[in-house]
């Protein structure tokens, strides 16, 4: 085999392996998130609240009904964070 063919085959194999790793990591990361209420800065919430209909519309820092998606287990360690809205 020519050196260019070997290099090309190696590069393609690496890209395929990387794509598989990213896909499996993304799936795991998506499953390991939870809603954390009371920690979003004003205008940085992830979804609608009881008082607004869109993401990014919380009025105050730490608004109790506004949440952000955080890695599972982190919310309990954040000041003011709660997994219940």
mmCIF file as gemmi writes it, N, C-alpha and C atoms, coordinates in Angstrom:
data_model
loop_
_atom_site.group_PDB
_atom_site.id
_atom_site.type_symbol
_atom_site.label_atom_id
_atom_site.label_alt_id
_atom_site.label_comp_id
_atom_site.label_asym_id
_atom_site.label_entity_id
_atom_site.label_seq_id
_atom_site.pdbx_PDB_ins_code
_atom_site.Cartn_x
_atom_site.Cartn_y
_atom_site.Cartn_z
_atom_site.occupancy
_atom_site.B_iso_or_equiv
_atom_site.pdbx_formal_charge
_atom_site.auth_seq_id
_atom_site.auth_asym_id
_atom_site.pdbx_PDB_model_num
ATOM 1 N N . UNK Axp A 1 ? 0.838 -1.17 0 1 0 ? 1 A 1
ATOM 2 C CA . UNK Axp A 1 ? 0 0 0 1 0 ? 1 A 1
ATOM 3 C C . UNK Axp A 1 ? 0.889 1.241 0 1 0 ? 1 A 1
ATOM 4 N N . UNK Axp A 2 ? 0.465 2.27 -0.688 1 0 ? 2 A 1
ATOM 5 C CA . UNK Axp A 2 ? 1.212 3.512 -0.711 1 0 ? 2 A 1
ATOM 6 C C . UNK Axp A 2 ? 1.039 4.233 0.618 1 0 ? 2 A 1
ATOM 7 N N . UNK Axp A 3 ? 2.014 5.083 0.926 1 0 ? 3 A 1
ATOM 8 C CA . UNK Axp A 3 ? 1.959 5.834 2.179 1 0 ? 3 A 1
ATOM 9 C C . UNK Axp A 3 ? 0.733 6.738 2.239 1 0 ? 3 A 1
ATOM 10 N N . UNK Axp A 4 ? 0.326 7.327 1.126 1 0 ? 4 A 1
ATOM 11 C CA . UNK Axp A 4 ? -0.838 8.218 1.138 1 0 ? 4 A 1
ATOM 12 C C . UNK Axp A 4 ? -2.123 7.438 1.409 1 0 ? 4 A 1
ATOM 13 N N . UNK Axp A 5 ? -2.223 6.223 0.88 1 0 ? 5 A 1
ATOM 14 C CA . UNK Axp A 5 ? -3.404 5.394 1.135 1 0 ? 5 A 1
ATOM 15 C C . UNK Axp A 5 ? -3.475 4.989 2.606 1 0 ? 5 A 1
ATOM 16 N N . UNK Axp A 6 ? -2.328 4.666 3.188 1 0 ? 6 A 1
ATOM 17 C CA . UNK Axp A 6 ? -2.297 4.294 4.611 1 0 ? 6 A 1
ATOM 18 C C . UNK Axp A 6 ? -2.705 5.481 5.472 1 0 ? 6 A 1
ATOM 19 N N . UNK Axp A 7 ? -2.183 6.656 5.146 1 0 ? 7 A 1
ATOM 20 C CA . UNK Axp A 7 ? -2.514 7.863 5.91 1 0 ? 7 A 1
ATOM 21 C C . UNK Axp A 7 ? -4 8.182 5.792 1 0 ? 7 A 1
ATOM 22 N N . UNK Axp A 8 ? -4.543 8.047 4.593 1 0 ? 8 A 1
ATOM 23 C CA . UNK Axp A 8 ? -5.957 8.314 4.375 1 0 ? 8 A 1
ATOM 24 C C . UNK Axp A 8 ? -6.834 7.307 5.13 1 0 ? 8 A 1
ATOM 25 N N . UNK Axp A 9 ? -6.473 6.048 5.089 1 0 ? 9 A 1
ATOM 26 C CA . UNK Axp A 9 ? -7.224 5.014 5.798 1 0 ? 9 A 1
ATOM 27 C C . UNK Axp A 9 ? -7.181 5.247 7.308 1 0 ? 9 A 1
ATOM 28 N N . UNK Axp A 10 ? -6.037 5.649 7.806 1 0 ? 10 A 1
ATOM 29 C CA . UNK Axp A 10 ? -5.895 5.932 9.238 1 0 ? 10 A 1
ATOM 30 C C . UNK Axp A 10 ? -6.754 7.123 9.635 1 0 ? 10 A 1
ATOM 31 N N . UNK Axp A 11 ? -6.749 8.17 8.818 1 0 ? 11 A 1
ATOM 32 C CA . UNK Axp A 11 ? -7.538 9.365 9.118 1 0 ? 11 A 1
ATOM 33 C C . UNK Axp A 11 ? -9.033 9.049 9.116 1 0 ? 11 A 1
ATOM 34 N N . UNK Axp A 12 ? -9.484 8.295 8.137 1 0 ? 12 A 1
ATOM 35 C CA . UNK Axp A 12 ? -10.901 7.938 8.058 1 0 ? 12 A 1
ATOM 36 C C . UNK Axp A 12 ? -11.302 7.069 9.25 1 0 ? 12 A 1
ATOM 37 N N . UNK Axp A 13 ? -10.468 6.126 9.611 1 0 ? 13 A 1
ATOM 38 C CA . UNK Axp A 13 ? -10.761 5.267 10.768 1 0 ? 13 A 1
ATOM 39 C C . UNK Axp A 13 ? -10.852 6.095 12.04 1 0 ? 13 A 1
ATOM 40 N N . UNK Axp A 14 ? -9.947 7.062 12.182 1 0 ? 14 A 1
ATOM 41 C CA . UNK Axp A 14 ? -9.97 7.94 13.356 1 0 ? 14 A 1
ATOM 42 C C . UNK Axp A 14 ? -11.236 8.762 13.423 1 0 ? 14 A 1
ATOM 43 N N . UNK Axp A 15 ? -11.679 9.291 12.289 1 0 ? 15 A 1
ATOM 44 C CA . UNK Axp A 15 ? -12.906 10.08 12.258 1 0 ? 15 A 1
ATOM 45 C C . UNK Axp A 15 ? -14.132 9.238 12.597 1 0 ? 15 A 1
ATOM 46 N N . UNK Axp A 16 ? -14.169 8.024 12.115 1 0 ? 16 A 1
ATOM 47 C CA . UNK Axp A 16 ? -15.292 7.133 12.425 1 0 ? 16 A 1
ATOM 48 C C . UNK Axp A 16 ? -15.32 6.813 13.919 1 0 ? 16 A 1
ATOM 49 N N . UNK Axp A 17 ? -14.169 6.548 14.482 1 0 ? 17 A 1
ATOM 50 C CA . UNK Axp A 17 ? -14.088 6.262 15.918 1 0 ? 17 A 1
ATOM 51 C C . UNK Axp A 17 ? -14.5 7.479 16.736 1 0 ? 17 A 1
ATOM 52 N N . UNK Axp A 18 ? -14.048 8.653 16.311 1 0 ? 18 A 1
ATOM 53 C CA . UNK Axp A 18 ? -14.396 9.885 17.017 1 0 ? 18 A 1
ATOM 54 C C . UNK Axp A 18 ? -15.898 10.144 16.953 1 0 ? 18 A 1
ATOM 55 N N . UNK Axp A 19 ? -16.502 9.948 15.796 1 0 ? 19 A 1
ATOM 56 C CA . UNK Axp A 19 ? -17.945 10.156 15.646 1 0 ? 19 A 1
ATOM 57 C C . UNK Axp A 19 ? -18.724 9.216 16.565 1 0 ? 19 A 1
ATOM 58 N N . UNK Axp A 20 ? -18.298 7.971 16.673 1 0 ? 20 A 1
ATOM 59 C CA . UNK Axp A 20 ? -18.963 7.017 17.556 1 0 ? 20 A 1
ATOM 60 C C . UNK Axp A 20 ? -18.842 7.415 19.012 1 0 ? 20 A 1
ATOM 61 N N . UNK Axp A 21 ? -17.673 7.902 19.389 1 0 ? 21 A 1
ATOM 62 C CA . UNK Axp A 21 ? -17.449 8.336 20.769 1 0 ? 21 A 1
ATOM 63 C C . UNK Axp A 21 ? -18.302 9.55 21.1 1 0 ? 21 A 1
ATOM 64 N N . UNK Axp A 22 ? -18.346 10.517 20.204 1 0 ? 22 A 1
ATOM 65 C CA . UNK Axp A 22 ? -19.142 11.722 20.426 1 0 ? 22 A 1
ATOM 66 C C . UNK Axp A 22 ? -20.621 11.374 20.525 1 0 ? 22 A 1
ATOM 67 N N . UNK Axp A 23 ? -21.1 10.505 19.664 1 0 ? 23 A 1
ATOM 68 C CA . UNK Axp A 23 ? -22.513 10.116 19.692 1 0 ? 23 A 1
ATOM 69 C C . UNK Axp A 23 ? -22.878 9.436 21 1 0 ? 23 A 1
ATOM 70 N N . UNK Axp A 24 ? -22.041 8.528 21.47 1 0 ? 24 A 1
ATOM 71 C CA . UNK Axp A 24 ? -22.362 7.833 22.717 1 0 ? 24 A 1
ATOM 72 C C . UNK Axp A 24 ? -22.218 8.759 23.914 1 0 ? 24 A 1
ATOM 73 N N . UNK Axp A 25 ? -21.247 9.667 23.889 1 0 ? 25 A 1
ATOM 74 C CA . UNK Axp A 25 ? -21.07 10.62 24.985 1 0 ? 25 A 1
ATOM 75 C C . UNK Axp A 25 ? -22.236 11.591 25.04 1 0 ? 25 A 1
ATOM 76 N N . UNK Axp A 26 ? -22.713 12.047 23.882 1 0 ? 26 A 1
ATOM 77 C CA . UNK Axp A 26 ? -23.839 12.975 23.836 1 0 ? 26 A 1
ATOM 78 C C . UNK Axp A 26 ? -25.097 12.327 24.389 1 0 ? 26 A 1
ATOM 79 N N . UNK Axp A 27 ? -25.325 11.081 24.072 1 0 ? 27 A 1
ATOM 80 C CA . UNK Axp A 27 ? -26.506 10.384 24.569 1 0 ? 27 A 1
ATOM 81 C C . UNK Axp A 27 ? -26.449 10.248 26.08 1 0 ? 27 A 1
ATOM 82 N N . UNK Axp A 28 ? -25.297 9.915 26.617 1 0 ? 28 A 1
ATOM 83 C CA . UNK Axp A 28 ? -25.138 9.78 28.065 1 0 ? 28 A 1
ATOM 84 C C . UNK Axp A 28 ? -25.286 11.135 28.733 1 0 ? 28 A 1
ATOM 85 N N . UNK Axp A 29 ? -24.669 12.156 28.159 1 0 ? 29 A 1
ATOM 86 C CA . UNK Axp A 29 ? -24.74 13.492 28.751 1 0 ? 29 A 1
ATOM 87 C C . UNK Axp A 29 ? -26.177 13.995 28.787 1 0 ? 29 A 1
ATOM 88 N N . UNK Axp A 30 ? -26.951 13.718 27.752 1 0 ? 30 A 1
ATOM 89 C CA . UNK Axp A 30 ? -28.334 14.172 27.718 1 0 ? 30 A 1
ATOM 90 C C . UNK Axp A 30 ? -29.168 13.487 28.799 1 0 ? 30 A 1
ATOM 91 N N . UNK Axp A 31 ? -28.866 12.269 29.115 1 0 ? 31 A 1
ATOM 92 C CA . UNK Axp A 31 ? -29.621 11.535 30.12 1 0 ? 31 A 1
ATOM 93 C C . UNK Axp A 31 ? -29.25 11.946 31.534 1 0 ? 31 A 1
ATOM 94 N N . UNK Axp A 32 ? -28.09 12.537 31.72 1 0 ? 32 A 1
ATOM 95 C CA . UNK Axp A 32 ? -27.616 12.851 33.058 1 0 ? 32 A 1
ATOM 96 C C . UNK Axp A 32 ? -27.785 14.32 33.414 1 0 ? 32 A 1
ATOM 97 N N . UNK Axp A 33 ? -28.883 14.919 32.996 1 0 ? 33 A 1
ATOM 98 C CA . UNK Axp A 33 ? -29.184 16.314 33.326 1 0 ? 33 A 1
ATOM 99 C C . UNK Axp A 33 ? -30.449 16.357 34.17 1 0 ? 33 A 1
ATOM 100 N N . UNK Axp A 34 ? -30.598 17.429 34.939 1 0 ? 34 A 1
ATOM 101 C CA . UNK Axp A 34 ? -31.817 17.616 35.717 1 0 ? 34 A 1
ATOM 102 C C . UNK Axp A 34 ? -32.149 19.1 35.783 1 0 ? 34 A 1
ATOM 103 N N . UNK Axp A 35 ? -33.425 19.398 36.035 1 0 ? 35 A 1
ATOM 104 C CA . UNK Axp A 35 ? -33.865 20.776 36.191 1 0 ? 35 A 1
ATOM 105 C C . UNK Axp A 35 ? -33.44 21.259 37.567 1 0 ? 35 A 1
ATOM 106 N N . UNK Axp A 36 ? -32.848 22.451 37.601 1 0 ? 36 A 1
ATOM 107 C CA . UNK Axp A 36 ? -32.435 23.046 38.874 1 0 ? 36 A 1
ATOM 108 C C . UNK Axp A 36 ? -33.103 24.413 38.991 1 0 ? 36 A 1
ATOM 109 N N . UNK Axp A 37 ? -34.034 24.521 39.914 1 0 ? 37 A 1
ATOM 110 C CA . UNK Axp A 37 ? -34.796 25.749 40.111 1 0 ? 37 A 1
ATOM 111 C C . UNK Axp A 37 ? -34.079 26.682 41.08 1 0 ? 37 A 1
ATOM 112 N N . UNK Axp A 38 ? -34.243 27.985 40.853 1 0 ? 38 A 1
ATOM 113 C CA . UNK Axp A 38 ? -33.757 28.988 41.783 1 0 ? 38 A 1
ATOM 114 C C . UNK Axp A 38 ? -32.299 29.375 41.625 1 0 ? 38 A 1
ATOM 115 N N . UNK Axp A 39 ? -31.64 28.969 40.557 1 0 ? 39 A 1
ATOM 116 C CA . UNK Axp A 39 ? -30.222 29.307 40.391 1 0 ? 39 A 1
ATOM 117 C C . UNK Axp A 39 ? -29.936 30.127 39.133 1 0 ? 39 A 1
ATOM 118 N N . UNK Axp A 40 ? -30.925 30.285 38.256 1 0 ? 40 A 1
ATOM 119 C CA . UNK Axp A 40 ? -30.702 31.009 36.991 1 0 ? 40 A 1
ATOM 120 C C . UNK Axp A 40 ? -30.569 32.511 37.244 1 0 ? 40 A 1
ATOM 121 N N . UNK Axp A 41 ? -29.669 33.135 36.523 1 0 ? 41 A 1
ATOM 122 C CA . UNK Axp A 41 ? -29.554 34.59 36.535 1 0 ? 41 A 1
ATOM 123 C C . UNK Axp A 41 ? -30.73 35.16 35.745 1 0 ? 41 A 1
ATOM 124 N N . UNK Axp A 42 ? -31.055 36.408 35.975 1 0 ? 42 A 1
ATOM 125 C CA . UNK Axp A 42 ? -32.154 37.049 35.252 1 0 ? 42 A 1
ATOM 126 C C . UNK Axp A 42 ? -31.926 36.927 33.751 1 0 ? 42 A 1
ATOM 127 N N . UNK Axp A 43 ? -32.947 36.437 33.052 1 0 ? 43 A 1
ATOM 128 C CA . UNK Axp A 43 ? -32.886 36.298 31.608 1 0 ? 43 A 1
ATOM 129 C C . UNK Axp A 43 ? -32.098 35.107 31.103 1 0 ? 43 A 1
ATOM 130 N N . UNK Axp A 44 ? -31.677 34.2 31.974 1 0 ? 44 A 1
ATOM 131 C CA . UNK Axp A 44 ? -30.858 33.052 31.563 1 0 ? 44 A 1
ATOM 132 C C . UNK Axp A 44 ? -31.514 31.708 31.833 1 0 ? 44 A 1
ATOM 133 N N . UNK Axp A 45 ? -32.806 31.692 32.162 1 0 ? 45 A 1
ATOM 134 C CA . UNK Axp A 45 ? -33.494 30.42 32.421 1 0 ? 45 A 1
ATOM 135 C C . UNK Axp A 45 ? -33.651 29.622 31.138 1 0 ? 45 A 1
ATOM 136 N N . UNK Axp A 46 ? -33.779 28.3 31.259 1 0 ? 46 A 1
ATOM 137 C CA . UNK Axp A 46 ? -33.828 27.414 30.104 1 0 ? 46 A 1
ATOM 138 C C . UNK Axp A 46 ? -35.213 27.214 29.511 1 0 ? 46 A 1
ATOM 139 N N . UNK Axp A 47 ? -36.269 27.462 30.239 1 0 ? 47 A 1
ATOM 140 C CA . UNK Axp A 47 ? -37.587 27.189 29.709 1 0 ? 47 A 1
ATOM 141 C C . UNK Axp A 47 ? -38.608 28.114 30.352 1 0 ? 47 A 1
ATOM 142 N N . UNK Axp A 48 ? -39.862 27.956 29.968 1 0 ? 48 A 1
ATOM 143 C CA . UNK Axp A 48 ? -40.926 28.787 30.503 1 0 ? 48 A 1
ATOM 144 C C . UNK Axp A 48 ? -41.036 28.648 32.019 1 0 ? 48 A 1
ATOM 145 N N . UNK Axp A 49 ? -41.549 29.69 32.66 1 0 ? 49 A 1
ATOM 146 C CA . UNK Axp A 49 ? -41.788 29.662 34.102 1 0 ? 49 A 1
ATOM 147 C C . UNK Axp A 49 ? -43.29 29.786 34.339 1 0 ? 49 A 1
ATOM 148 N N . UNK Axp A 50 ? -43.692 29.821 35.581 1 0 ? 50 A 1
ATOM 149 C CA . UNK Axp A 50 ? -45.11 29.995 35.902 1 0 ? 50 A 1
ATOM 150 C C . UNK Axp A 50 ? -45.588 31.392 35.508 1 0 ? 50 A 1
ATOM 151 N N . UNK Axp A 51 ? -44.653 32.345 35.423 1 0 ? 51 A 1
ATOM 152 C CA . UNK Axp A 51 ? -45.026 33.728 35.135 1 0 ? 51 A 1
ATOM 153 C C . UNK Axp A 51 ? -44.609 34.2 33.744 1 0 ? 51 A 1
ATOM 154 N N . UNK Axp A 52 ? -43.943 33.362 32.959 1 0 ? 52 A 1
ATOM 155 C CA . UNK Axp A 52 ? -43.559 33.741 31.595 1 0 ? 52 A 1
ATOM 156 C C . UNK Axp A 52 ? -43.613 32.515 30.692 1 0 ? 52 A 1
ATOM 157 N N . UNK Axp A 53 ? -43.662 32.751 29.385 1 0 ? 53 A 1
ATOM 158 C CA . UNK Axp A 53 ? -43.876 31.642 28.466 1 0 ? 53 A 1
ATOM 159 C C . UNK Axp A 53 ? -42.655 31.238 27.65 1 0 ? 53 A 1
ATOM 160 N N . UNK Axp A 54 ? -41.515 31.873 27.867 1 0 ? 54 A 1
ATOM 161 C CA . UNK Axp A 54 ? -40.344 31.582 27.033 1 0 ? 54 A 1
ATOM 162 C C . UNK Axp A 54 ? -39.072 31.435 27.86 1 0 ? 54 A 1
ATOM 163 N N . UNK Axp A 55 ? -38.106 30.738 27.269 1 0 ? 55 A 1
ATOM 164 C CA . UNK Axp A 55 ? -36.783 30.664 27.88 1 0 ? 55 A 1
ATOM 165 C C . UNK Axp A 55 ? -36.151 32.048 27.837 1 0 ? 55 A 1
ATOM 166 N N . UNK Axp A 56 ? -35.317 32.331 28.809 1 0 ? 56 A 1
ATOM 167 C CA . UNK Axp A 56 ? -34.606 33.608 28.834 1 0 ? 56 A 1
ATOM 168 C C . UNK Axp A 56 ? -35.451 34.784 29.273 1 0 ? 56 A 1
ATOM 169 N N . UNK Axp A 57 ? -36.542 34.524 29.984 1 0 ? 57 A 1
ATOM 170 C CA . UNK Axp A 57 ? -37.429 35.623 30.381 1 0 ? 57 A 1
ATOM 171 C C . UNK Axp A 57 ? -37.578 35.773 31.895 1 0 ? 57 A 1
ATOM 172 N N . UNK Axp A 58 ? -36.76 35.108 32.677 1 0 ? 58 A 1
ATOM 173 C CA . UNK Axp A 58 ? -36.867 35.288 34.132 1 0 ? 58 A 1
ATOM 174 C C . UNK Axp A 58 ? -36.506 36.733 34.468 1 0 ? 58 A 1
ATOM 175 N N . UNK Axp A 59 ? -37.204 37.282 35.433 1 0 ? 59 A 1
ATOM 176 C CA . UNK Axp A 59 ? -37.072 38.71 35.752 1 0 ? 59 A 1
ATOM 177 C C . UNK Axp A 59 ? -35.974 39.01 36.776 1 0 ? 59 A 1
ATOM 178 N N . UNK Axp A 60 ? -35.693 38.048 37.68 1 0 ? 60 A 1
ATOM 179 C CA . UNK Axp A 60 ? -34.716 38.303 38.733 1 0 ? 60 A 1
ATOM 180 C C . UNK Axp A 60 ? -33.747 37.135 38.859 1 0 ? 60 A 1
ATOM 181 N N . UNK Axp A 61 ? -32.593 37.398 39.433 1 0 ? 61 A 1
ATOM 182 C CA . UNK Axp A 61 ? -31.652 36.326 39.739 1 0 ? 61 A 1
ATOM 183 C C . UNK Axp A 61 ? -32.278 35.414 40.785 1 0 ? 61 A 1
ATOM 184 N N . UNK Axp A 62 ? -32.127 34.111 40.609 1 0 ? 62 A 1
ATOM 185 C CA . UNK Axp A 62 ? -32.619 33.152 41.59 1 0 ? 62 A 1
ATOM 186 C C . UNK Axp A 62 ? -34.123 33.029 41.66 1 0 ? 62 A 1
ATOM 187 N N . UNK Axp A 63 ? -34.823 33.415 40.606 1 0 ? 63 A 1
ATOM 188 C CA . UNK Axp A 63 ? -36.288 33.312 40.585 1 0 ? 63 A 1
ATOM 189 C C . UNK Axp A 63 ? -36.68 31.867 40.858 1 0 ? 63 A 1
ATOM 190 N N . UNK Axp A 64 ? -37.536 31.638 41.82 1 0 ? 64 A 1
ATOM 191 C CA . UNK Axp A 64 ? -37.853 30.287 42.312 1 0 ? 64 A 1
ATOM 192 C C . UNK Axp A 64 ? -38.519 29.374 41.29 1 0 ? 64 A 1
ATOM 193 N N . UNK Axp A 65 ? -39.246 29.923 40.312 1 0 ? 65 A 1
ATOM 194 C CA . UNK Axp A 65 ? -39.915 29.066 39.332 1 0 ? 65 A 1
ATOM 195 C C . UNK Axp A 65 ? -39.134 28.962 38.014 1 0 ? 65 A 1
ATOM 196 N N . UNK Axp A 66 ? -37.975 29.573 37.936 1 0 ? 66 A 1
ATOM 197 C CA . UNK Axp A 66 ? -37.141 29.497 36.734 1 0 ? 66 A 1
ATOM 198 C C . UNK Axp A 66 ? -36.068 28.43 36.945 1 0 ? 66 A 1
ATOM 199 N N . UNK Axp A 67 ? -35.835 27.62 35.907 1 0 ? 67 A 1
ATOM 200 C CA . UNK Axp A 67 ? -34.828 26.567 36.065 1 0 ? 67 A 1
ATOM 201 C C . UNK Axp A 67 ? -33.796 26.592 34.958 1 0 ? 67 A 1
ATOM 202 N N . UNK Axp A 68 ? -32.696 25.911 35.227 1 0 ? 68 A 1
ATOM 203 C CA . UNK Axp A 68 ? -31.636 25.657 34.25 1 0 ? 68 A 1
ATOM 204 C C . UNK Axp A 68 ? -31.363 24.164 34.282 1 0 ? 68 A 1
ATOM 205 N N . UNK Axp A 69 ? -30.976 23.606 33.151 1 0 ? 69 A 1
ATOM 206 C CA . UNK Axp A 69 ? -30.573 22.204 33.103 1 0 ? 69 A 1
ATOM 207 C C . UNK Axp A 69 ? -29.12 22.123 33.549 1 0 ? 69 A 1
ATOM 208 N N . UNK Axp A 70 ? -28.847 21.299 34.535 1 0 ? 70 A 1
ATOM 209 C CA . UNK Axp A 70 ? -27.492 21.131 35.064 1 0 ? 70 A 1
ATOM 210 C C . UNK Axp A 70 ? -27.177 19.637 35.145 1 0 ? 70 A 1
ATOM 211 N N . UNK Axp A 71 ? -25.903 19.284 35.231 1 0 ? 71 A 1
ATOM 212 C CA . UNK Axp A 71 ? -25.557 17.868 35.394 1 0 ? 71 A 1
ATOM 213 C C . UNK Axp A 71 ? -26.222 17.291 36.644 1 0 ? 71 A 1
ATOM 214 N N . UNK Axp A 72 ? -26.695 16.058 36.525 1 0 ? 72 A 1
ATOM 215 C CA . UNK Axp A 72 ? -27.394 15.393 37.627 1 0 ? 72 A 1
ATOM 216 C C . UNK Axp A 72 ? -26.516 15.387 38.886 1 0 ? 72 A 1
ATOM 217 N N . UNK Axp A 73 ? -27.092 15.793 40.002 1 0 ? 73 A 1
ATOM 218 C CA . UNK Axp A 73 ? -26.39 15.818 41.273 1 0 ? 73 A 1
ATOM 219 C C . UNK Axp A 73 ? -25.789 17.17 41.621 1 0 ? 73 A 1
ATOM 220 N N . UNK Axp A 74 ? -25.655 18.075 40.651 1 0 ? 74 A 1
ATOM 221 C CA . UNK Axp A 74 ? -25.054 19.384 40.912 1 0 ? 74 A 1
ATOM 222 C C . UNK Axp A 74 ? -26.019 20.313 41.631 1 0 ? 74 A 1
ATOM 223 N N . UNK Axp A 75 ? -27.281 20.253 41.313 1 0 ? 75 A 1
ATOM 224 C CA . UNK Axp A 75 ? -28.263 21.2 41.853 1 0 ? 75 A 1
ATOM 225 C C . UNK Axp A 75 ? -28.265 21.204 43.387 1 0 ? 75 A 1
ATOM 226 N N . UNK Axp A 76 ? -28.192 20.031 43.989 1 0 ? 76 A 1
ATOM 227 C CA . UNK Axp A 76 ? -28.221 19.96 45.456 1 0 ? 76 A 1
ATOM 228 C C . UNK Axp A 76 ? -27.016 20.65 46.098 1 0 ? 76 A 1
ATOM 229 N N . UNK Axp A 77 ? -25.952 20.834 45.333 1 0 ? 77 A 1
ATOM 230 C CA . UNK Axp A 77 ? -24.753 21.473 45.868 1 0 ? 77 A 1
ATOM 231 C C . UNK Axp A 77 ? -24.715 22.973 45.618 1 0 ? 77 A 1
ATOM 232 N N . UNK Axp A 78 ? -25.653 23.509 44.837 1 0 ? 78 A 1
ATOM 233 C CA . UNK Axp A 78 ? -25.682 24.932 44.539 1 0 ? 78 A 1
ATOM 234 C C . UNK Axp A 78 ? -26.515 25.685 45.567 1 0 ? 78 A 1
ATOM 235 N N . UNK Axp A 79 ? -26.043 26.843 45.966 1 0 ? 79 A 1
ATOM 236 C CA . UNK Axp A 79 ? -26.758 27.67 46.931 1 0 ? 79 A 1
ATOM 237 C C . UNK Axp A 79 ? -28.084 28.119 46.342 1 0 ? 79 A 1
ATOM 238 N N . UNK Axp A 80 ? -29.192 27.794 47.003 1 0 ? 80 A 1
ATOM 239 C CA . UNK Axp A 80 ? -30.515 28.172 46.53 1 0 ? 80 A 1
ATOM 240 C C . UNK Axp A 80 ? -31.105 27.206 45.526 1 0 ? 80 A 1
ATOM 241 N N . UNK Axp A 81 ? -30.351 26.176 45.13 1 0 ? 81 A 1
ATOM 242 C CA . UNK Axp A 81 ? -30.821 25.231 44.122 1 0 ? 81 A 1
ATOM 243 C C . UNK Axp A 81 ? -31.791 24.213 44.677 1 0 ? 81 A 1
ATOM 244 N N . UNK Axp A 82 ? -32.782 23.877 43.869 1 0 ? 82 A 1
ATOM 245 C CA . UNK Axp A 82 ? -33.772 22.869 44.242 1 0 ? 82 A 1
ATOM 246 C C . UNK Axp A 82 ? -34.222 22.138 42.99 1 0 ? 82 A 1
ATOM 247 N N . UNK Axp A 83 ? -34.414 20.835 43.094 1 0 ? 83 A 1
ATOM 248 C CA . UNK Axp A 83 ? -34.899 20.059 41.953 1 0 ? 83 A 1
ATOM 249 C C . UNK Axp A 83 ? -36.414 20.072 41.863 1 0 ? 83 A 1
ATOM 250 N N . UNK Axp A 84 ? -37.068 20.752 42.789 1 0 ? 84 A 1
ATOM 251 C CA . UNK Axp A 84 ? -38.524 20.887 42.788 1 0 ? 84 A 1
ATOM 252 C C . UNK Axp A 84 ? -38.903 22.336 42.587 1 0 ? 84 A 1
ATOM 253 N N . UNK Axp A 85 ? -39.754 22.601 41.603 1 0 ? 85 A 1
ATOM 254 C CA . UNK Axp A 85 ? -40.126 23.976 41.264 1 0 ? 85 A 1
ATOM 255 C C . UNK Axp A 85 ? -41.301 24.488 41.909 1 0 ? 85 A 1
